[in-house]
Amino acid sequence: MDILVEEKYVKQAAELHRDYPVVDAHLDLAGEILIRRQLGEKNIIREHYLKNWRNAGMNLVVSSVYVPTKILKQGGTGAAWDNALKQIGALAEEIQETEEVMFVRNRKELAQAAQGEKTGILVYMEGLDCIGEKLERLEALYEMGVRGASLTWSRKNALAAGCCKAGERIQITGGLTKKGKEAVKELERLSMFLDVSHLNDDGFEDLKKTAKKPFCATHSCAKAVYENYRNLTDAQMEYLAAQGGVMGLNGCKYIAGSLSGNHLEMLCRHGEYEIEKAGKAHVGFGFDLCDSYDEADSALEGKICGEKCDCLLHHGQIPLLTAAFLQRGMSEETAAGMIGGNFMHYFDSVLP
């Protein structure tokens, strides 16, 4: 049985979400927009997200650019680069057509998003398979508005080995390649943030020796709470916090471990443990809500979407999770940082 949240905490959480910044550090938005546009849809943000973003008081959504494995298998790096550019282009057009949202590419625009008049969208690459070994493409991505990257998704590429997929139990070895270490330096030169959520343990150790600027984990949980190679160890959480990073609480049931439906309970357990190990200034939200993306992707292939993976039905339920944290004894100060303040501070420290 999941947590039953009392109404007084729901009201308290709603006030926090109204008065303080709210951030989701990971959503496959660009890819979903491209897919839904290919299906003939328009106004995707307004039709599928805007109402729930408003109900949650969303100030900033970090959109990943994730290239599906099937595209890499079909056409290699060239097809992956083409798909990435199409995603970025589709997202840019959507933002231009939706007056309630705005691009966030620098600290000034981040500050504007914090004011709450428009929801900011910050773009980053979830894996750099699309650049191959062509590091000059990082600057090209920067010019298109991309402001961060993870070296790899859960697959090996020219830069790093990556960890296993969320539903697997496989320890993958192999750290950063020479090109991967060069990519870290180039990302830092461009003031693009680095995400470790899909990096394996060997890669994390290599990154500790390579990175000079704070890196983050946009969508990872705690391995001690639920054993999954996509989650961070205590030592990794402590190191990430010590060098100035923030980790985003992942809302996938296979990563949170809420397979019995106890979603709020498991997310609270992860968040509380992460705060204990990393500190209250280094934990945020990075839910990776995928059900809407999966629904669109299945429709494009003429299939019916299978089992749902998200712990929350939509972004409008984020205040309910905040209320559960408050009911379990979290202070308003700690909650305000977790719902968005911590990631806003991190991005303010790394963006140009």
N, C-alpha and C positions, 0 to 999 in steps of 0.2 A: 504493500500500500504506500502511496506517495504522500508527501507532506500536505496537510490541510492548512491553508493559510488563513489566519483571522483577518477580518475586514479592517481592523484598525491599522494593521501592518500594510495592507494593500493601499490604504489612503496615505500612509506615511511614505511608502515607496513612490506613489504618484507625485507627491510633492517634491521628492528628491529628483525625480526625472524631469520635473518642470524647472527646478532651480539650478541644476548642475548639468554639465555636458555629459552626453551619452554617446558611446562609441562602440561599434562592432568592427573589430579589426580584421575580419575575414568573411567575405561573401563572394561567391562565384558569379558576380553580377554581369560582368562584361560578356562572358560566355553565354549566359542565359539570354541576354538581350540579342546577341547575334542569332542564336537559335530561334528565338521567338519571331525575330524579323524575317528569318528564312521561312517561317510558318505563315507569314503574312500579317502578323500582329503589329500594332503600333501603340505608342504611349505605354510601354512596358512598365516603366517605373511607376507611373501614375496608376495603372490598372492593377499591378500586382504587389506594390510595395508601399506607396506613399501614405496611405491611410494608417498602416501599422507603424511606419516610421514616426508619423505624427503622434500616435497614441503612446509610443515609447519615448518621445522627446528626442529622437535621434539627431545628433549634431554632425556626426561623421560616420561614414561607411567606407571601409577599405575594400575596394573591389580588386579581386585577383584576376589575372589573365592566365587561365589554365588551359593548356592545349591537350585535348584528349589523346590517350595512347593510340587509339585507332587511326588518328590522323598521322601520327609519327610512323606507324607501321605501314600505312598506305603510301606515304610520300616522303618520309624522312625529314631532315632538317628544313628543306625548302618548303615543304607543305606546312610544317609547323610554324615557320616564320610568316608565311602567308596568312595562316589562321590567326596568329597573334595580332597581326596588323589589322585584320578584319574585325577582331574583337574590340581593339582599341578604337577603331574608327566608328563602329556601331555605338559604343559607349559615349564617345564624344558627341555624336549626332543626337543621341538620346538626351544628354545633359543640355545641349543647346536648345532642344525642343521642349524641355521641361523647366519652367521658370522657378519651380520650388526647390531645385537642386543646383549645385555649383561645383566646378572643378576645384580641387585643392592641390596646388603644386608648390606652395611656399608658405612661409610662416605668416605672411600677411593674410593670405586666403584662409589659412587654418584659424586665425583669430576671427575672421569674418564668420566662419562656420560656427565658431564657439558662441557667437551672439544669438544664433538660433533662428534667424530669419529664413535661411535656406539650409538644407542638409548638404554638407560637403561630401564629395566623393574623391577619395585618394586612390590612385591606381598603382598596383605593383604586380610583378611577374611571379606566378606560383610555379617556379621551375624555369630554367634557362635553356631547356633543350633546343629552343628555336634559334639560338644564336650559334650553336655548334661550338667551334673554337674562335669564332669571329668576335673578339671582344669589342671591336669598334661599333658593333651593333648596340652595345649598352648606351653609348652616347646618342645613337639614333632614337632609342627608346625614350631616353631622357627628353629629347627634343619634342617627342610626342606627348609628354606629360607624365610618363611613368616615373615614380619616385621611390621604388624599392624592388627587391627581388629575393626569392629563395634560390639557391643554386640549383636545386633539383626538387622535383616531386618524388613520389615513391617509385623511382626507377633510376637506373644508372644512365648517366650522360657523360659528356666530355669534361665536366667540371667536378662531379662528385658521384658517389655510389647511391646515396639515398637510403631511406629505411624501407621496411616492408609496408604493404597496404594496411589500412585500418583493421580489416577483418582477419588478418593473418597473424601467425605466431612464429616468425622467422627472424633470426638475428642475421642481418646482412653486414658483412665486413667491408672495409675499404674506405679510405678517407678522401680528402680533397686531392685532385690531380694538380699538376703544376699549373695548368690553365685555370683551374678552380681557384688557386691561391692568387693568381694574377687578377682574376675576376673580382675577388674580394677587395683588392687594392683599388681597382678601377671604380667599383661601386662606391667606395668611400671617397674617392676623389670627386665623384659626381654628386656627393651628398645624397646618395640613394641608400635607404635603410636596408638592412640584411635580416632575413627571416630564417630561423633554423627549424621550423616546425616539421619539415620532412627530411631533415638531415639525420643520419645514423650516428651512433656513438663515436665511431672513429672520426667521422667528419666534424663532429662537435669538438673533439680534442684538437684536431688540426686547426679549426677556426680559432680556438683559444690562443694559439700561437701566432695566428696570422692577422686577425682583426685588431685594429687600433681604435675603432669607434664602437659605441654600444650597439649590440644587435638585439633582436627581439625574437619571440616565438608567437606568431600571430594567432595560432589555433592549436594549442596543446594542453593536455591535462597532466595530472601527477601519476607517475608510474606506481608509486607506493599505495595509492588508493585503488587503481585498477591497472593490472599488468597488461600493458600494450606497448609495443615498440614505438608507437607514435607519441607516447607520453614521455615526459622528462623525469630523470632521476632526481633525487634530493640534491646531489652534488651539482647537477646541471642547473637546477633552479637557483641554487645558491650562487653559482658563478654568474649566471645570467643577470641576477639582481645586483651583484657586487660591481659589475661593469656598466650598470645603468640601464639595463633592459627591462622590458615588461613582457609577461606571458598572458595570452588570451585564453580564457576558459572555453574549451571546445564543446559544442552542443550536439555532437554526433553520438548516438547511443552506443556505438561500437567502441568509441574512444572513452566516453564517460563511464561505460559499464552499466548502463541502465537498461539492460535487456529485458528485465521483468516489468518495465514501465515505471520504475521509481526515479523518474527523470530529475525532479527538483531535489530530491534527497541526494542523489549522486553528484549533481552539479554543486550543491552546497558543500558536500564532503570534500570535493576536489578544491573548491575555492578556499575553504577554511584551511585546508592542509597547505595549499600553495602560499597563503598569507603567512602561515606559521613558519615555513621554510624560506620563502623569498622576501617576506616583508610586505606590509600593506601598501607600499608605494609601487609595487612591481607586479601586481595582478590586475587584469582587466577582462574584458569580454572579447572573444573571437569565435563566434558560434559556428561558423561554417555550415549554415543552414542550407541543405542541398535538395530538399524535397521538391521545391518549385523548379529548380534546374533539371532534376532527374525527370520530372513530369514532362517538361518541354523536350528534353533530349529523346525520351521514349516516343513522344508524339512525332518527332522528326523522322524517326525510324519506323513509324507505323506500328508501334508496340504499345502495350498497356504498362504503365509504370508499376514496378513491383513493390516490395516492402519499403515502408517509410523509415528514414534513418534519424530524423531530427528529434531532439529532446523537447523543443518548443514548436508549437504549431506555426508561429510566425514571430516577427519582431515585436508585435504588439503585446506579446506575453513576457517580454523582458522585465517589466515592472513587477510581475508576479514572482519571478525569481528573486529580484531584489527584496521583495516583501518576505520571502522565505528566509533569506539571509538575516534580515532584521528580526524576524520572529525567533531565530535561533541565537540571537544575542549580539549580532554585529552592530557596531556603532554607526551612526550616520556619517561620521567623518570617513571611516574606512569604506563604507558603501559608496560614498560620493567619488572616492578615488577609483574604486573598482568599476563603477558603471561607465566611467569615461575619463575622469580627471587624470589618471595615470598614463593612459595612452596619449592624451592630448599633450601632456608634458613631454613624453618621449618624442613624439613627432615634432614638437616645437624645438627639441634639442638637435634633431638630425636633418630636418628639411632646410633647403637653402633660404 
